[in-house]
Amino acid sequence: MGRGKIEIKRIENANSRQVTFSKRRSGLLKKAQELAILCDAEVAVIIFSNTGRLFEFSSAGMMRTLSRYNKCLDSSEDAPEEGKAEKQDCKELDNLKDEYAKLQKKQLRLLGKELTDLSLKELQQLEQQLNEGLLTVKERKEQLMTEQLEQSRIQEQRAVLENETLRRQIEELRCLFPQTDRAVRSFIEYYPVEKRKCLVNRGVTSSPDLVSNFAFENGDSDTTLQLGVESLDDAKIIDVVT
């Protein structure tokens, strides 16, 4: 005769409830052990009785199994957030691509291209934008030219001031060292006799003819030549040929 089906609900009788707990707890722990051995699975069971007593079973160590459980729990919680962030990034990327395409098309239109799909009103708006941009460019160009002219004027004023300063310095130097109109006379012009003495000392003692030739070339007379030679201690002249 088969065993009757038991209704799953709380057992009211305390003794019957305790007996059922002991039997089923042992059966559960036995089944967990069999599952770990037969299927090479990591199994952990934690049981608390109604009185607060702890009963546990773990095939690989309770702390290791709990740590692994927490990692799996954290990864499962982060997975939806990562998927949500990835979807948000993809959406932003699509928006940026659309914006880039619009800007590129607008730039081509400003250059006079891709105008076939524009209406008359859009063309008029584009023309107005170009005219406004051209006016702005002209204003900026005039501003830069004005600034360059002002800088050139300032540099010219500085150059004029520097030239004036240099001119004043030159005038002061001229006052300190005045120039003379007369040329400086040479040493020979100041001492003409010394040249003759030098020539006589070098050549008269060795060659009387050289002395005579020097006298004739310079227009000196016999008397002048004799006086000049006699004044020398080392000169020995016996006859002077006229």
C-alpha positions as CSV (number, residue, x, y, z in Angstrom):
1,M,0.0,0.0,0.0
2,G,1.5,3.4,-1.1
3,R,2.4,6.2,1.2
4,G,-0.2,9.0,1.4
5,K,0.6,12.6,0.3
6,I,1.3,14.9,3.2
7,E,-0.1,18.4,3.1
8,I,2.8,21.0,3.2
9,K,1.9,23.3,6.0
10,R,3.1,24.2,9.5
11,I,2.8,21.4,12.0
12,E,0.9,22.5,15.0
13,N,2.1,19.9,17.4
14,A,5.5,20.8,18.9
15,N,6.7,17.2,19.3
16,S,5.7,16.2,15.9
17,R,7.3,19.3,14.5
18,Q,10.6,18.6,16.2
19,V,10.6,15.0,15.0
20,T,9.9,16.1,11.5
21,F,12.6,18.7,11.6
22,S,15.2,16.2,12.7
23,K,14.3,13.6,10.1
24,R,14.1,16.0,7.2
25,R,17.3,17.9,8.3
26,S,19.3,14.7,8.2
27,G,17.8,13.8,4.8
28,L,18.6,17.2,3.4
29,L,22.2,17.2,4.5
30,K,22.6,13.6,3.1
31,K,21.1,14.7,-0.2
32,A,23.5,17.7,-0.3
33,Q,26.5,15.4,0.3
34,E,25.4,13.0,-2.4
35,L,24.9,15.9,-4.9
36,A,28.4,17.2,-4.2
37,I,30.0,13.7,-4.6
38,L,28.0,12.5,-7.6
39,C,27.9,15.7,-9.6
40,D,31.3,17.3,-8.5
41,A,29.4,20.4,-7.3
42,E,30.2,22.8,-4.6
43,V,27.3,22.6,-2.2
44,A,26.7,24.5,1.1
45,V,23.7,24.2,3.3
46,I,22.9,26.4,6.3
47,I,20.0,25.5,8.6
48,F,18.7,27.4,11.7
49,S,16.1,25.6,13.9
50,N,13.2,27.5,15.5
51,T,15.2,27.4,18.7
52,G,18.1,29.2,17.1
53,R,20.5,26.2,16.7
54,L,22.8,26.2,13.6
55,F,23.3,23.2,11.3
56,E,25.5,23.4,8.2
57,F,27.2,21.4,5.5
58,S,29.7,22.5,2.9
59,S,31.6,20.3,0.4
60,A,34.5,22.9,0.0
61,G,34.4,24.9,3.2
62,M,31.7,27.3,4.3
63,M,33.8,30.5,4.1
64,R,35.1,29.7,0.6
65,T,31.6,29.0,-0.6
66,L,30.2,32.2,1.0
67,S,33.0,34.3,-0.6
68,R,32.3,32.8,-4.0
69,Y,28.6,33.5,-3.5
70,N,29.2,37.1,-2.6
71,K,31.4,37.6,-5.7
72,C,28.7,36.1,-7.9
73,L,26.1,38.3,-6.2
74,D,28.1,41.5,-6.8
75,S,28.8,40.6,-10.4
76,S,25.2,39.9,-11.0
77,E,24.3,43.3,-9.5
78,D,26.9,45.1,-11.5
79,A,25.9,43.5,-14.8
80,P,22.7,45.5,-15.3
81,E,24.5,48.7,-14.4
82,E,27.2,48.0,-17.0
83,G,24.6,47.1,-19.6
84,K,22.7,50.3,-18.9
85,A,25.9,52.4,-19.1
86,E,26.9,50.7,-22.3
87,K,23.5,51.5,-23.8
88,Q,23.8,55.1,-22.7
89,D,27.3,55.4,-24.3
90,C,26.0,54.0,-27.5
91,K,23.1,56.5,-27.5
92,E,25.5,59.4,-26.9
93,L,27.8,58.1,-29.7
94,D,24.9,58.1,-32.1
95,N,23.9,61.6,-31.1
96,L,27.5,62.8,-31.7
97,K,27.6,61.2,-35.1
98,D,24.4,62.9,-36.1
99,E,25.7,66.3,-34.8
100,Y,29.0,65.8,-36.7
101,A,27.1,65.0,-39.9
102,K,25.0,68.1,-39.6
103,L,28.0,70.4,-38.9
104,Q,29.9,68.9,-41.9
105,K,26.9,69.5,-44.2
106,K,26.6,73.1,-42.9
107,Q,30.3,73.7,-43.5
108,L,29.9,72.5,-47.1
109,R,27.0,74.8,-47.6
110,L,29.0,77.7,-46.4
111,L,31.6,76.8,-49.0
112,G,29.0,76.9,-51.7
113,K,28.5,73.1,-52.0
114,E,25.5,70.8,-51.3
115,L,23.0,73.5,-52.2
116,T,20.6,71.4,-54.4
117,D,18.2,70.4,-51.6
118,L,17.8,74.0,-50.2
119,S,14.7,76.0,-50.7
120,L,14.7,79.7,-51.7
121,K,14.2,80.8,-48.2
122,E,17.1,78.7,-46.9
123,L,19.3,80.1,-49.6
124,Q,18.4,83.6,-48.6
125,Q,19.3,82.8,-45.0
126,L,22.6,81.3,-46.1
127,E,23.4,84.4,-48.1
128,Q,22.6,86.6,-45.1
129,Q,24.9,84.5,-42.9
130,L,27.7,84.8,-45.5
131,N,27.3,88.6,-45.7
132,E,27.4,88.9,-41.9
133,G,30.5,86.8,-41.7
134,L,32.2,88.8,-44.5
135,L,31.5,92.1,-42.6
136,T,33.0,90.6,-39.5
137,V,36.1,89.5,-41.4
138,K,36.6,93.0,-42.8
139,E,36.2,94.6,-39.4
140,R,38.8,92.3,-38.0
141,K,41.1,92.9,-40.9
142,E,40.8,96.7,-40.5
143,Q,41.5,96.4,-36.8
144,L,44.7,94.4,-37.4
145,M,45.9,96.9,-40.0
146,T,45.3,99.8,-37.6
147,E,47.2,98.0,-34.9
148,Q,50.1,97.4,-37.2
149,L,50.2,101.0,-38.3
150,E,50.2,102.2,-34.7
151,Q,53.1,99.9,-34.0
152,S,55.0,101.2,-37.0
153,R,54.4,104.7,-35.9
154,I,55.7,104.0,-32.4
155,Q,58.8,102.3,-33.8
156,E,59.5,105.3,-36.0
157,Q,59.2,107.7,-33.1
158,R,61.7,105.5,-31.1
159,A,64.1,105.5,-34.1
160,V,63.9,109.3,-34.3
161,L,64.6,109.7,-30.6
162,E,67.5,107.3,-30.8
163,N,69.0,109.3,-33.8
164,E,68.6,112.5,-31.9
165,T,70.3,111.1,-28.9
166,L,73.2,109.8,-31.0
167,R,73.5,113.2,-32.8
168,R,73.8,115.0,-29.4
169,Q,76.4,112.6,-28.2
170,I,78.5,113.2,-31.4
171,E,78.2,117.0,-30.9
172,E,79.4,116.6,-27.3
173,L,82.4,114.5,-28.4
174,R,83.2,117.1,-31.1
175,C,83.2,119.8,-28.4
176,L,85.5,117.8,-26.2
177,F,88.0,117.0,-29.1
178,P,88.0,120.0,-31.5
179,Q,89.5,119.3,-35.0
180,T,92.3,121.6,-36.4
181,D,92.4,122.7,-40.0
182,R,96.2,122.6,-40.1
183,A,97.7,119.2,-41.0
184,V,100.2,117.8,-38.6
185,R,103.7,118.2,-39.8
186,S,105.9,115.2,-40.1
187,F,109.0,114.6,-38.1
188,I,111.3,115.3,-41.1
189,E,109.7,118.7,-41.6
190,Y,110.3,119.6,-38.0
191,Y,113.9,118.3,-38.1
192,P,115.3,118.6,-41.6
193,V,119.0,118.7,-40.5
194,E,118.7,115.3,-38.7
195,K,117.9,113.6,-41.9
196,R,121.1,114.9,-43.5
197,K,123.1,114.0,-40.5
198,C,121.7,110.5,-40.6
199,L,122.6,110.1,-44.2
200,V,126.1,111.5,-43.7
201,N,126.7,109.3,-40.7
202,R,125.7,106.2,-42.7
203,G,127.5,106.9,-46.0
204,V,130.1,109.6,-45.9
205,T,132.8,107.7,-44.1
206,S,132.6,104.8,-46.5
207,S,132.1,106.7,-49.8
208,P,132.9,110.4,-50.3
209,D,131.2,110.2,-53.8
210,L,127.8,109.4,-52.0
211,V,128.2,112.6,-50.0
212,S,128.9,114.7,-53.0
213,N,125.9,113.2,-54.9
214,F,123.6,113.9,-51.9
215,A,124.8,117.5,-51.8
216,F,124.2,118.1,-55.5
217,E,120.7,116.5,-55.3
218,N,119.6,118.7,-52.4
219,G,121.2,121.9,-53.8
220,D,123.8,122.3,-51.0
221,S,127.0,124.3,-51.6
222,D,130.5,123.1,-51.0
223,T,130.9,125.2,-47.9
224,T,127.7,123.8,-46.4
225,L,128.9,120.3,-47.1
226,Q,132.3,120.9,-45.6
227,L,130.8,122.4,-42.4
228,G,128.4,119.5,-42.1
229,V,131.0,116.9,-42.4
230,E,133.6,118.6,-40.2
231,S,131.1,118.7,-37.4
232,L,131.2,114.9,-37.2
233,D,134.0,113.3,-35.1
234,D,134.2,110.1,-37.0
235,A,134.0,111.7,-40.6
236,K,137.3,112.0,-42.5
237,I,137.0,114.0,-45.7
238,I,140.2,115.1,-47.4
239,D,139.0,116.8,-50.6
240,V,135.6,117.8,-51.7
241,V,135.2,117.9,-55.5
242,T,133.0,120.7,-56.8
